[in-house]
């Protein structure tokens, strides 16, 4: 059996398992007394088991490496699975991890440059993620910038963990029927592909430059990248002066305008320019001092060719219209079918999912349903159905769907009265309409 598994994946697998075991033992025994005191002091004894579980999960996932930290970030948005208290604790993984000492950051930066370009670096980090740490700085010409530095061992850990996951999937593939393992394999491999790009900061620098060129809306701003100072481990970009969307309360005039603009812009990025921000949570969207909306952190981005964009636009139009046949055809066009594919059974399963969610989706679109997970649960079931039938959905499509679900939640939080269907259909209709006909609208 093992002869079928690539030998070069076994060593990383054993290394990852060993590291996770050490982290679990350390957190379960040595850190538990302090954790008990911290939770009881900070949160009291109300919901104590849930708060303790969330604190434990956050520590273990953060210390296990960037892949597991990223999984923790994803889990932090799933209150429907883990509960409010656990998710609240996991949210610290989004931008509030344990910072590296300033001396270590300075040492890392000096290794990257022969001619050190910074006049000053602020010691306190602006943010600490699972893969990188962010600091404000000044260049030698006094220009304020933000520098993003890949944390030591992040790349090594990530590449080992990716091979460990691939090894696990290979083993499971020998034990579980292919159509069932595909349900796990496809979304996991999509996540791993995106993380490989996120670990190379030159990819993010190129994404920012490309998106800046493609952004035509004067009310939307993409920060300048100082490409000559960027490396695979360091990104240097213009500092954005403003407030993150997470600091705005709902229903204010500014919040409503910005929420609508963010939703429209992401749609335009994906369907008009073919390059979109794939992680548009409120911490990555800033309202600048002059009122413009700025997109930062393009480590996770998606790209589409023109033909794919047209199919996706048709899929969204069918989805918003409640057209299950149109959605079924669009899914088939988007995916790559396996050799043995039961189209009739797939269509039947898709119809059942539409029937199950029809009323809730309709209410959500009309603003009658306040559950933020309604659309996400529906989309997840559609994708799981596709994977179950062996239909391969490209990573860029998965990224876009997740991004649209995220931005829909952000926009609705800022403007609970927002009619999502009207905004989306107006953008979709404009893009699908031939240029020579647009003067009529």
N, C-alpha and C positions, 0 to 999 in steps of 0.2 A: 504493500500500500504506500509506504513512505517513498518508494522509488519513483512514484509519480509526482512527488512534491519537489520543487526546486530546492536543492540543498542549501543555497545561499540565503534562504529565508529562515532556516531553522535557528541559526545563531542569533539573529536579531529577535526572533520570537522568544527564545530562552532568556535573552537579556532583558526584554520588556517585562516578561513574567516575573523575573527576579526583582526588577526595580519596583513593580507594583506591590509585590509581597512585602518588600522592605518598607514601603510607604504605608501600607495597611497596618503592619505590626507597630511601626513607630507611632502612628496616629491612634491606634486602638489602645495602646498601653501607656506610652510615655507622655503623649500630649493630652490624653483624656481628662486627667484631673484639672489641668488649667482650663480646658475647654468647658468643663462642667461649671467652674467658677465664673468664667466669662459670660456664658449664656445666662446663668442665674442672675448675675449682676446687671447685665445690659438689657435682658428681655424679661426678667422675672420668671415666675413659674407658670404663667398662662401659656399654653401651647408649648410647654417645655420639651416634650419628646420630639415634636416637629422641628423646633428651632435647633435642638442639639443634632438631629439628623442632618439638617441643612448645613450646619457649621462643619460637621464631620465630612460630608460629601464634598463641600467646597474645598476644604484643606487637602483631601485625598486627590481630587481631580487636578487641582493646581500643581501639587507636588509630583504627580505622576508623569507630567510632560505636556507639551503644547497640544497634542492630539486630544488628550483627555480633558484638558482645559477648555478646548473648543467644544467638545461634547457637553461639558458643563454649561457653557454659554447657551447652547441650543436648549438644554433641559430647563434653563432658568426662565424660558418663555412658556413652559408647558404646565401652567397651574392646573389644567384639567387632569394631568397625570400625577403630579407630585404634591399639589396643594400650595396655597398662598405662602405659608411660612417657609417651607423648604425652598421655593423659588426665590423668595426675597433674599435668603442667604446666598444662593447661587449667583445672584446678580452681581456680587462683588467680583466675579470672574470676568465681567464684561470690560471693566476699566480700572479696577481697584485691587489688583493682585499685590503680592509682596514685592516692593521695589528693590532693585539692586543698589548697593552702596554707590555713592557718587564717584568714589575713587576707582571703582571697577568700571563704571561707565566711561570715565575719562581715559582709563587705560585702553579700553576697547576702541575708543575713537582715535587715539594717537597711533594705534596699529594700522588704521585704515588710510592715513595720510602721510605723505612725505613732507608736505607744506601744510601745517595745521591751519584750517581756514577760519577758526572761531576766535573771536575776541573775548567772548564771555558766554558761559553756560550756566543757566539757573539750576541750582542743585536739586530742588524739589521737583519731581517729575509731574508733568501735566496728566499723564495716564500710564497705567501699567497693564499691559495685556498679557495674553498667554504666550505670545511669540515675541513681542517687542515692547520697549519702554520708550516713552516720549518726553522730551525736554524742550523748554524754550531756550533760545540762544541768540547771539548776535554774531554776524559775520564781521570780518575785519573792517568793512566799510560802514559798520554800525547798523546794517539792515537787520531787522528782527526776523528770525526764522524759527521754524520748529524742526527738530531733528528726531528721527525715529531710528532706534538702534535695536537690532536683533539681539535677543538675550543669549548669553553663552550656552552652548550645548543644545539650544532649541532645534537647530538644523539637524544635528546628529540624532537627537532623541526622536525627532519627527520622522526622519528617514528610516530609522530602526523600527519605529512603531508602525509605519506604513507597511513595511515588509512583514511585520508580525501579524498585522490584520490580514494581509494577503495570504499568509501561511494558514491562518485560522480558516479563512474562506475556502482555501484549497482542500483542507481536511474535511470541512463540512460538506464540500461538494462531492466527496467520495461516499458520504454517509446519508445525504439527503437528496431526494430527486431534484434535478436541475431547475424545474419551474418553481420549486419552493425556495431553494437557496437564492434564486434571482431576486426575491423580495427583499432579502438582506443585502445581497451583493451590490446591486445597482446603486441604491442611495449611498451606501458606504464608500464605494469607489468614486462616486461623484464628489463626496466630501473630501476624500483624500487628494483628488486631482486639484481641487480648489486650494487646499492647504499647501500643496507643492508650489503653487504660484505665490501664495501669501508669504512664504519664507524667503523669497527672493525680492528684495526691495527695488531692484531695477525694473521688475515687472510692474510694480505700483507706480514708479516714476514714469514709465512709458504710458500707463493707463491715464495718469493725470494729464500728461501732455496731449494725448490723443483726445480726451474728453474736453479739454479746454478749447481745442481747435473746432470741435464739433458743436460746442454750446453757442447757440445764436441768441438766446433769450438774454437781454440786457439786465434782467432782474435776477439772473442766476450767475453765480461766480464759482469758478474752479481755481484754486490757489496755484500760483506759479511754482514750478519746480526748478531748483538750481542743479541742473543735470550734471554739471562738471564736478560737483561735490558728492554726487550719489554713487554708492557702490551696492553690491548685493547685500551688504550688512547695514548700510546707513542710507536713509532718505532725508534730504534737506529740502524743505519747501517753505514758502511764504507763510508767516503767521497771520491767521485770520483774527481780526478784532471783532468780537461780537459775543452772542450768547447761544449756547446749544438749545435746540428745540425742546429738550427735556426740562428746561427751566421755565417754559411758558405754560401758564394755566389755560384751560379750555375756554371757549366762547368769547374771548376778547377779540377785538377787530383784527389785530395783528395776527393772532393765532389762527383765526379762520382763513385769512388771506394766505398765510404761509402754508397752512395745511393743504389747501387746494393747489397752490403752486407746486408743492413738493410732489404731490400725486401726478399732476400733469407733466412735470418735468421728467419724472422717471419713465413715464409712458413714451414721451418724445425721445428720450435717450435710447430706449430699447428699440422702438419701432421706426424711428426716423434716422437716427445716427448709427444704430447697430452696436453701440457700446453703452453699457449701463452700470450704475452703481449697484452691486449685488448685496450690500449690507447696510441698507438705509435706516438704521435705528436712530432714535432721537439724538444720541451722542455724536453721530457722524454728520448731522445737519445743523448748520449754524445760521443764525440771523445776524447779519453784519450791522454795523452802526448806521449805515445808510439805508437799511431795510432790505438789502439783497439777500438771497438765499445762497449759502455756500455749501458745497458738498466736499467733505474731506474723507480721508482714509479709503483709498481705492485699491487696497490689497486684494479685495475680493470683487471682481468685476466679470461681467458676461459679455459675449460678443455674438452677433447674429449676422448671417449673410442675408441678402435681400429676399431671396426666395423663402427662407425660413420665417422672416419677419411677416411676410404676407399671410402665411399659413397660421401663424400665431394670432395675428389680428382677426382673422376669420374665426378662430377658435374662441377668442374672447367675446366677439360679437354673438356667437352662437350660445355661449355660456350665459351671457347677460340676458339674452332673449329667452332662455329656458329651452333652447333647441337641442334636445339630447342627440338627435340624429346628426346634426351639424357638429356637435362636440365629439361624437364617436368618429366621424370621418376625419376631423382635425387631428385627433389622437393617433389615428392610423397613419396620417401623413407625416406627423412629427416623429413617430417612432420607427424603429427598424424591426421588422417581423422576424421571428425565428423560422426555421425550416418547417416545423410542424406547428401550425397556428390555427386554432378553431375560432374563426371570425364570428360565427353565429353565437357561440358561447360567450365570447368577449362582449358582443353587443348586448346580449341578455344581462350580463353582469353590470355593464355600464348603466343600463336602463334601471336596474334595481337600485343602484347608488343614487341616481337622479330622483327616483321615486321616494327613497328614504329621506333625502335632504331637501326635496322640492320646496316645501312650505317654509322651512327655516331660511333657506337661501333667498327666497322671495322677500321674506320679512326683513332680512339683513340688508338687502339692496334698497328696500323702501324705508330703511331706518326704523323698523318696528322691532328689531331684534338687537339687544345690547350685548350679546355674548361675542367677545372678540375672537373666539376660536371657531365660530360657525363656518366661515369660508375655509379656514386652514384645514379643519377636519374633513370637509368635503373634498378639497384638493388632494389631501393625503390619501383618501380612499380611492380616488380616481387613479393616482399614481401607483398605489399598491396593487390595484386591479391590473394595471398595465404590466407591472413587474411579474405578477402572478402568472400572467399569460405569456411571459417571456418577451414582451415588447420592450425593446431598449429605447429609453428616452434620453436624448443627449444631455450632458451636464448643464449646458447653457440654458436649456429649457427649464430644467429643475430649478436652477438659480433664479431665473426670471420669475417663476411662479412664487417662490419663497420671498423674493424681493417685493412683488406686488402685494402679497399677503401682509408683509411687514409695513409697507408704506400705507396700505389701506387702514391698518390699525393706528398708525401715527396720525394720519390725516383725520380720522374719525375722532381720535382723542382730543385733537385741537379744535375740531368743529363737529360736534355731535349731530348737527343738523345737515351735514354735508350729504348730498344725494350722489353717492358714488357712481351709480349707473349713468347719470347725466354727464358727469365729468369724463368718465372713461369713454362713453359712446361718442361724445363730441370730438375727442382726440382721435379715436379709432376711425370715425367717419371721415374726418378731414384727411387723415393719412391715406385711407383707401380710395378717396375720391381723386380721379385724375386731375393733374394740375390745371388743365385747360377748363375744367368745370368748377374750380374752387371759387371763382369770382361770383358765382350764384349764391354762395352761402354767407 
